[in-house]
Amino acid sequence: MNSADADRQIEQMIAFIAQEAREKAEEINIKTEKEFMAEKLSQETQASIAIRAEHDKHRKEYQIQKRIEKSKALTAARFATMRHRDDKINDLKREVLSRLADVSKDAKYSELMRFLIAQGLMTLLENKVVIKVRQEDINIAKKELPTAINLFQDTLQKASGVTPSVDVKIDASNFLPPGPTKNSSAASCAGGVELAAREGQILVRNTLDHRLDIAFEKLKPTIRGILFGVREVLVGKKPAETHKGAVSLPK
């Protein structure tokens, strides 16, 4: 082989090696590009997932917060409505009490006092009783006491055949609060009596104020229904009648 052929073969080998190098470099570049794009896509996908998860988290937190705020507002509205109703009922009770104070000015108040004393004695069924009244009612109590005792004894005699003996005294040193006066917050009593036995261990309040408290407590559902209407009954039953102008609780 002459030198020219040797040089030609060397050049061919160099060209082949260079081509192989170029192809290998291109293959590496393509592989690197693919790996880079795959890594980039993976990172973008992970970032997108993270952003979406964070967005969902904030959205759920926002929805929960809105539900909490709505629940708080609804609860506050219900409490405000209940407070408004209680205020109206208390206003009504004060109005009734102010009118009840006029009962002691009626001519039949002495007769009422007699029955209140007799009823208290029948509730106590004690041999020794002390009666407390308002200072302005002491003369009425003294006048009606004998008749009230007779009424008590006659009633029990007819019911049981036994006439009980009872010693009743009127406390002339301690009195119930006086009748209510307009625009005054001092303790007051519209009338009636308190009866005590066994040195005050047993007490019967038969005042007009206490009887009003009992009546109001028993009639409170009816009073609410008249003032504010009756809420609907359970599913499957006909809705209760609602009074005109009634205020409904928030649902």
C-alpha positions, 0 to 999 in steps of 0.5 A, a space after each residue: 500500500 502506497 502512502 496515498 492509499 494510506 492517507 486516504 484510508 486515514 482520512 476515511 477513518 477520521 471522517 467515520 470517527 467524526 461522523 460517529 462522534 457527531 451522531 453520538 453527540 446528537 443522540 446525547 443532545 436528543 436524550 438530554 433534551 428529552 430528559 430535560 423536557 420530561 423533568 420540566 414537565 414533571 416539575 410543572 405537573 407537581 407545581 400545578 398539583 401543589 397549586 391546585 391543592 393549595 387552591 382547594 385548601 383555601 377554597 374549603 377553608 373559605 367555605 367553612 369560614 363562610 358557613 361558620 359566619 352564617 351560623 354565628 349570624 343565624 344564632 345571633 339573630 335567633 338570640 336577638 329575636 328571643 331577647 326581643 320576645 322576652 322583653 315584650 313578655 316582661 313588658 306585658 307582665 309589668 303592665 299586668 302587675 301595674 293593673 293588678 295593683 288596682 285590685 287592692 283599691 277595689 271594694 271586694 279586696 277584703 273578700 279576696 284577702 279572706 279567701 287568700 288567708 283561708 287558702 294559705 291555711 289549707 295549704 299549710 295545715 299547721 296549728 300555729 301560723 303567722 301572717 304577714 301583710 302590707 302595712 296598708 292592709 293590716 286593718 283589712 287582715 284583722 277584720 277578715 281573719 276570723 271569717 277566714 279561719 271559719 272558712 278554713 275550718 268549715 271546709 276541712 270539716 266538710 271534707 274530712 269530718 274533723 274541725 282543725 284548731 289553728 292559732 293565727 297571728 298577724 305580724 304587726 312589726 314586719 310587713 310585705 313591701 308597699 304597693 307599687 308606685 309609678 317609675 319606681 324600681 323599689 321592692 313592691 307588693 300588689 297585695 295578698 298575704 304570706 303565711 309562715 309556720 314552724 318559725 318560718 321553716 314553712 312558707 306559703 306565698 299567697 300574694 298577688 305578685 306570686 300568683 301572677 308569677 305562677 300564672 305567667 309561667 303556666 301560660 307562657 306558651 299560650 302568651 307567646 302564641 298569642 303575641 308571636 304566633 305558633 311555629 309549625 309542628 313536625 313534618 306530617 302534621 298540619 301547620 299550627 295556626 299563626 296569628 296575624 302580625 306574628 314574628 317568626 324565628 329565623 330558620 
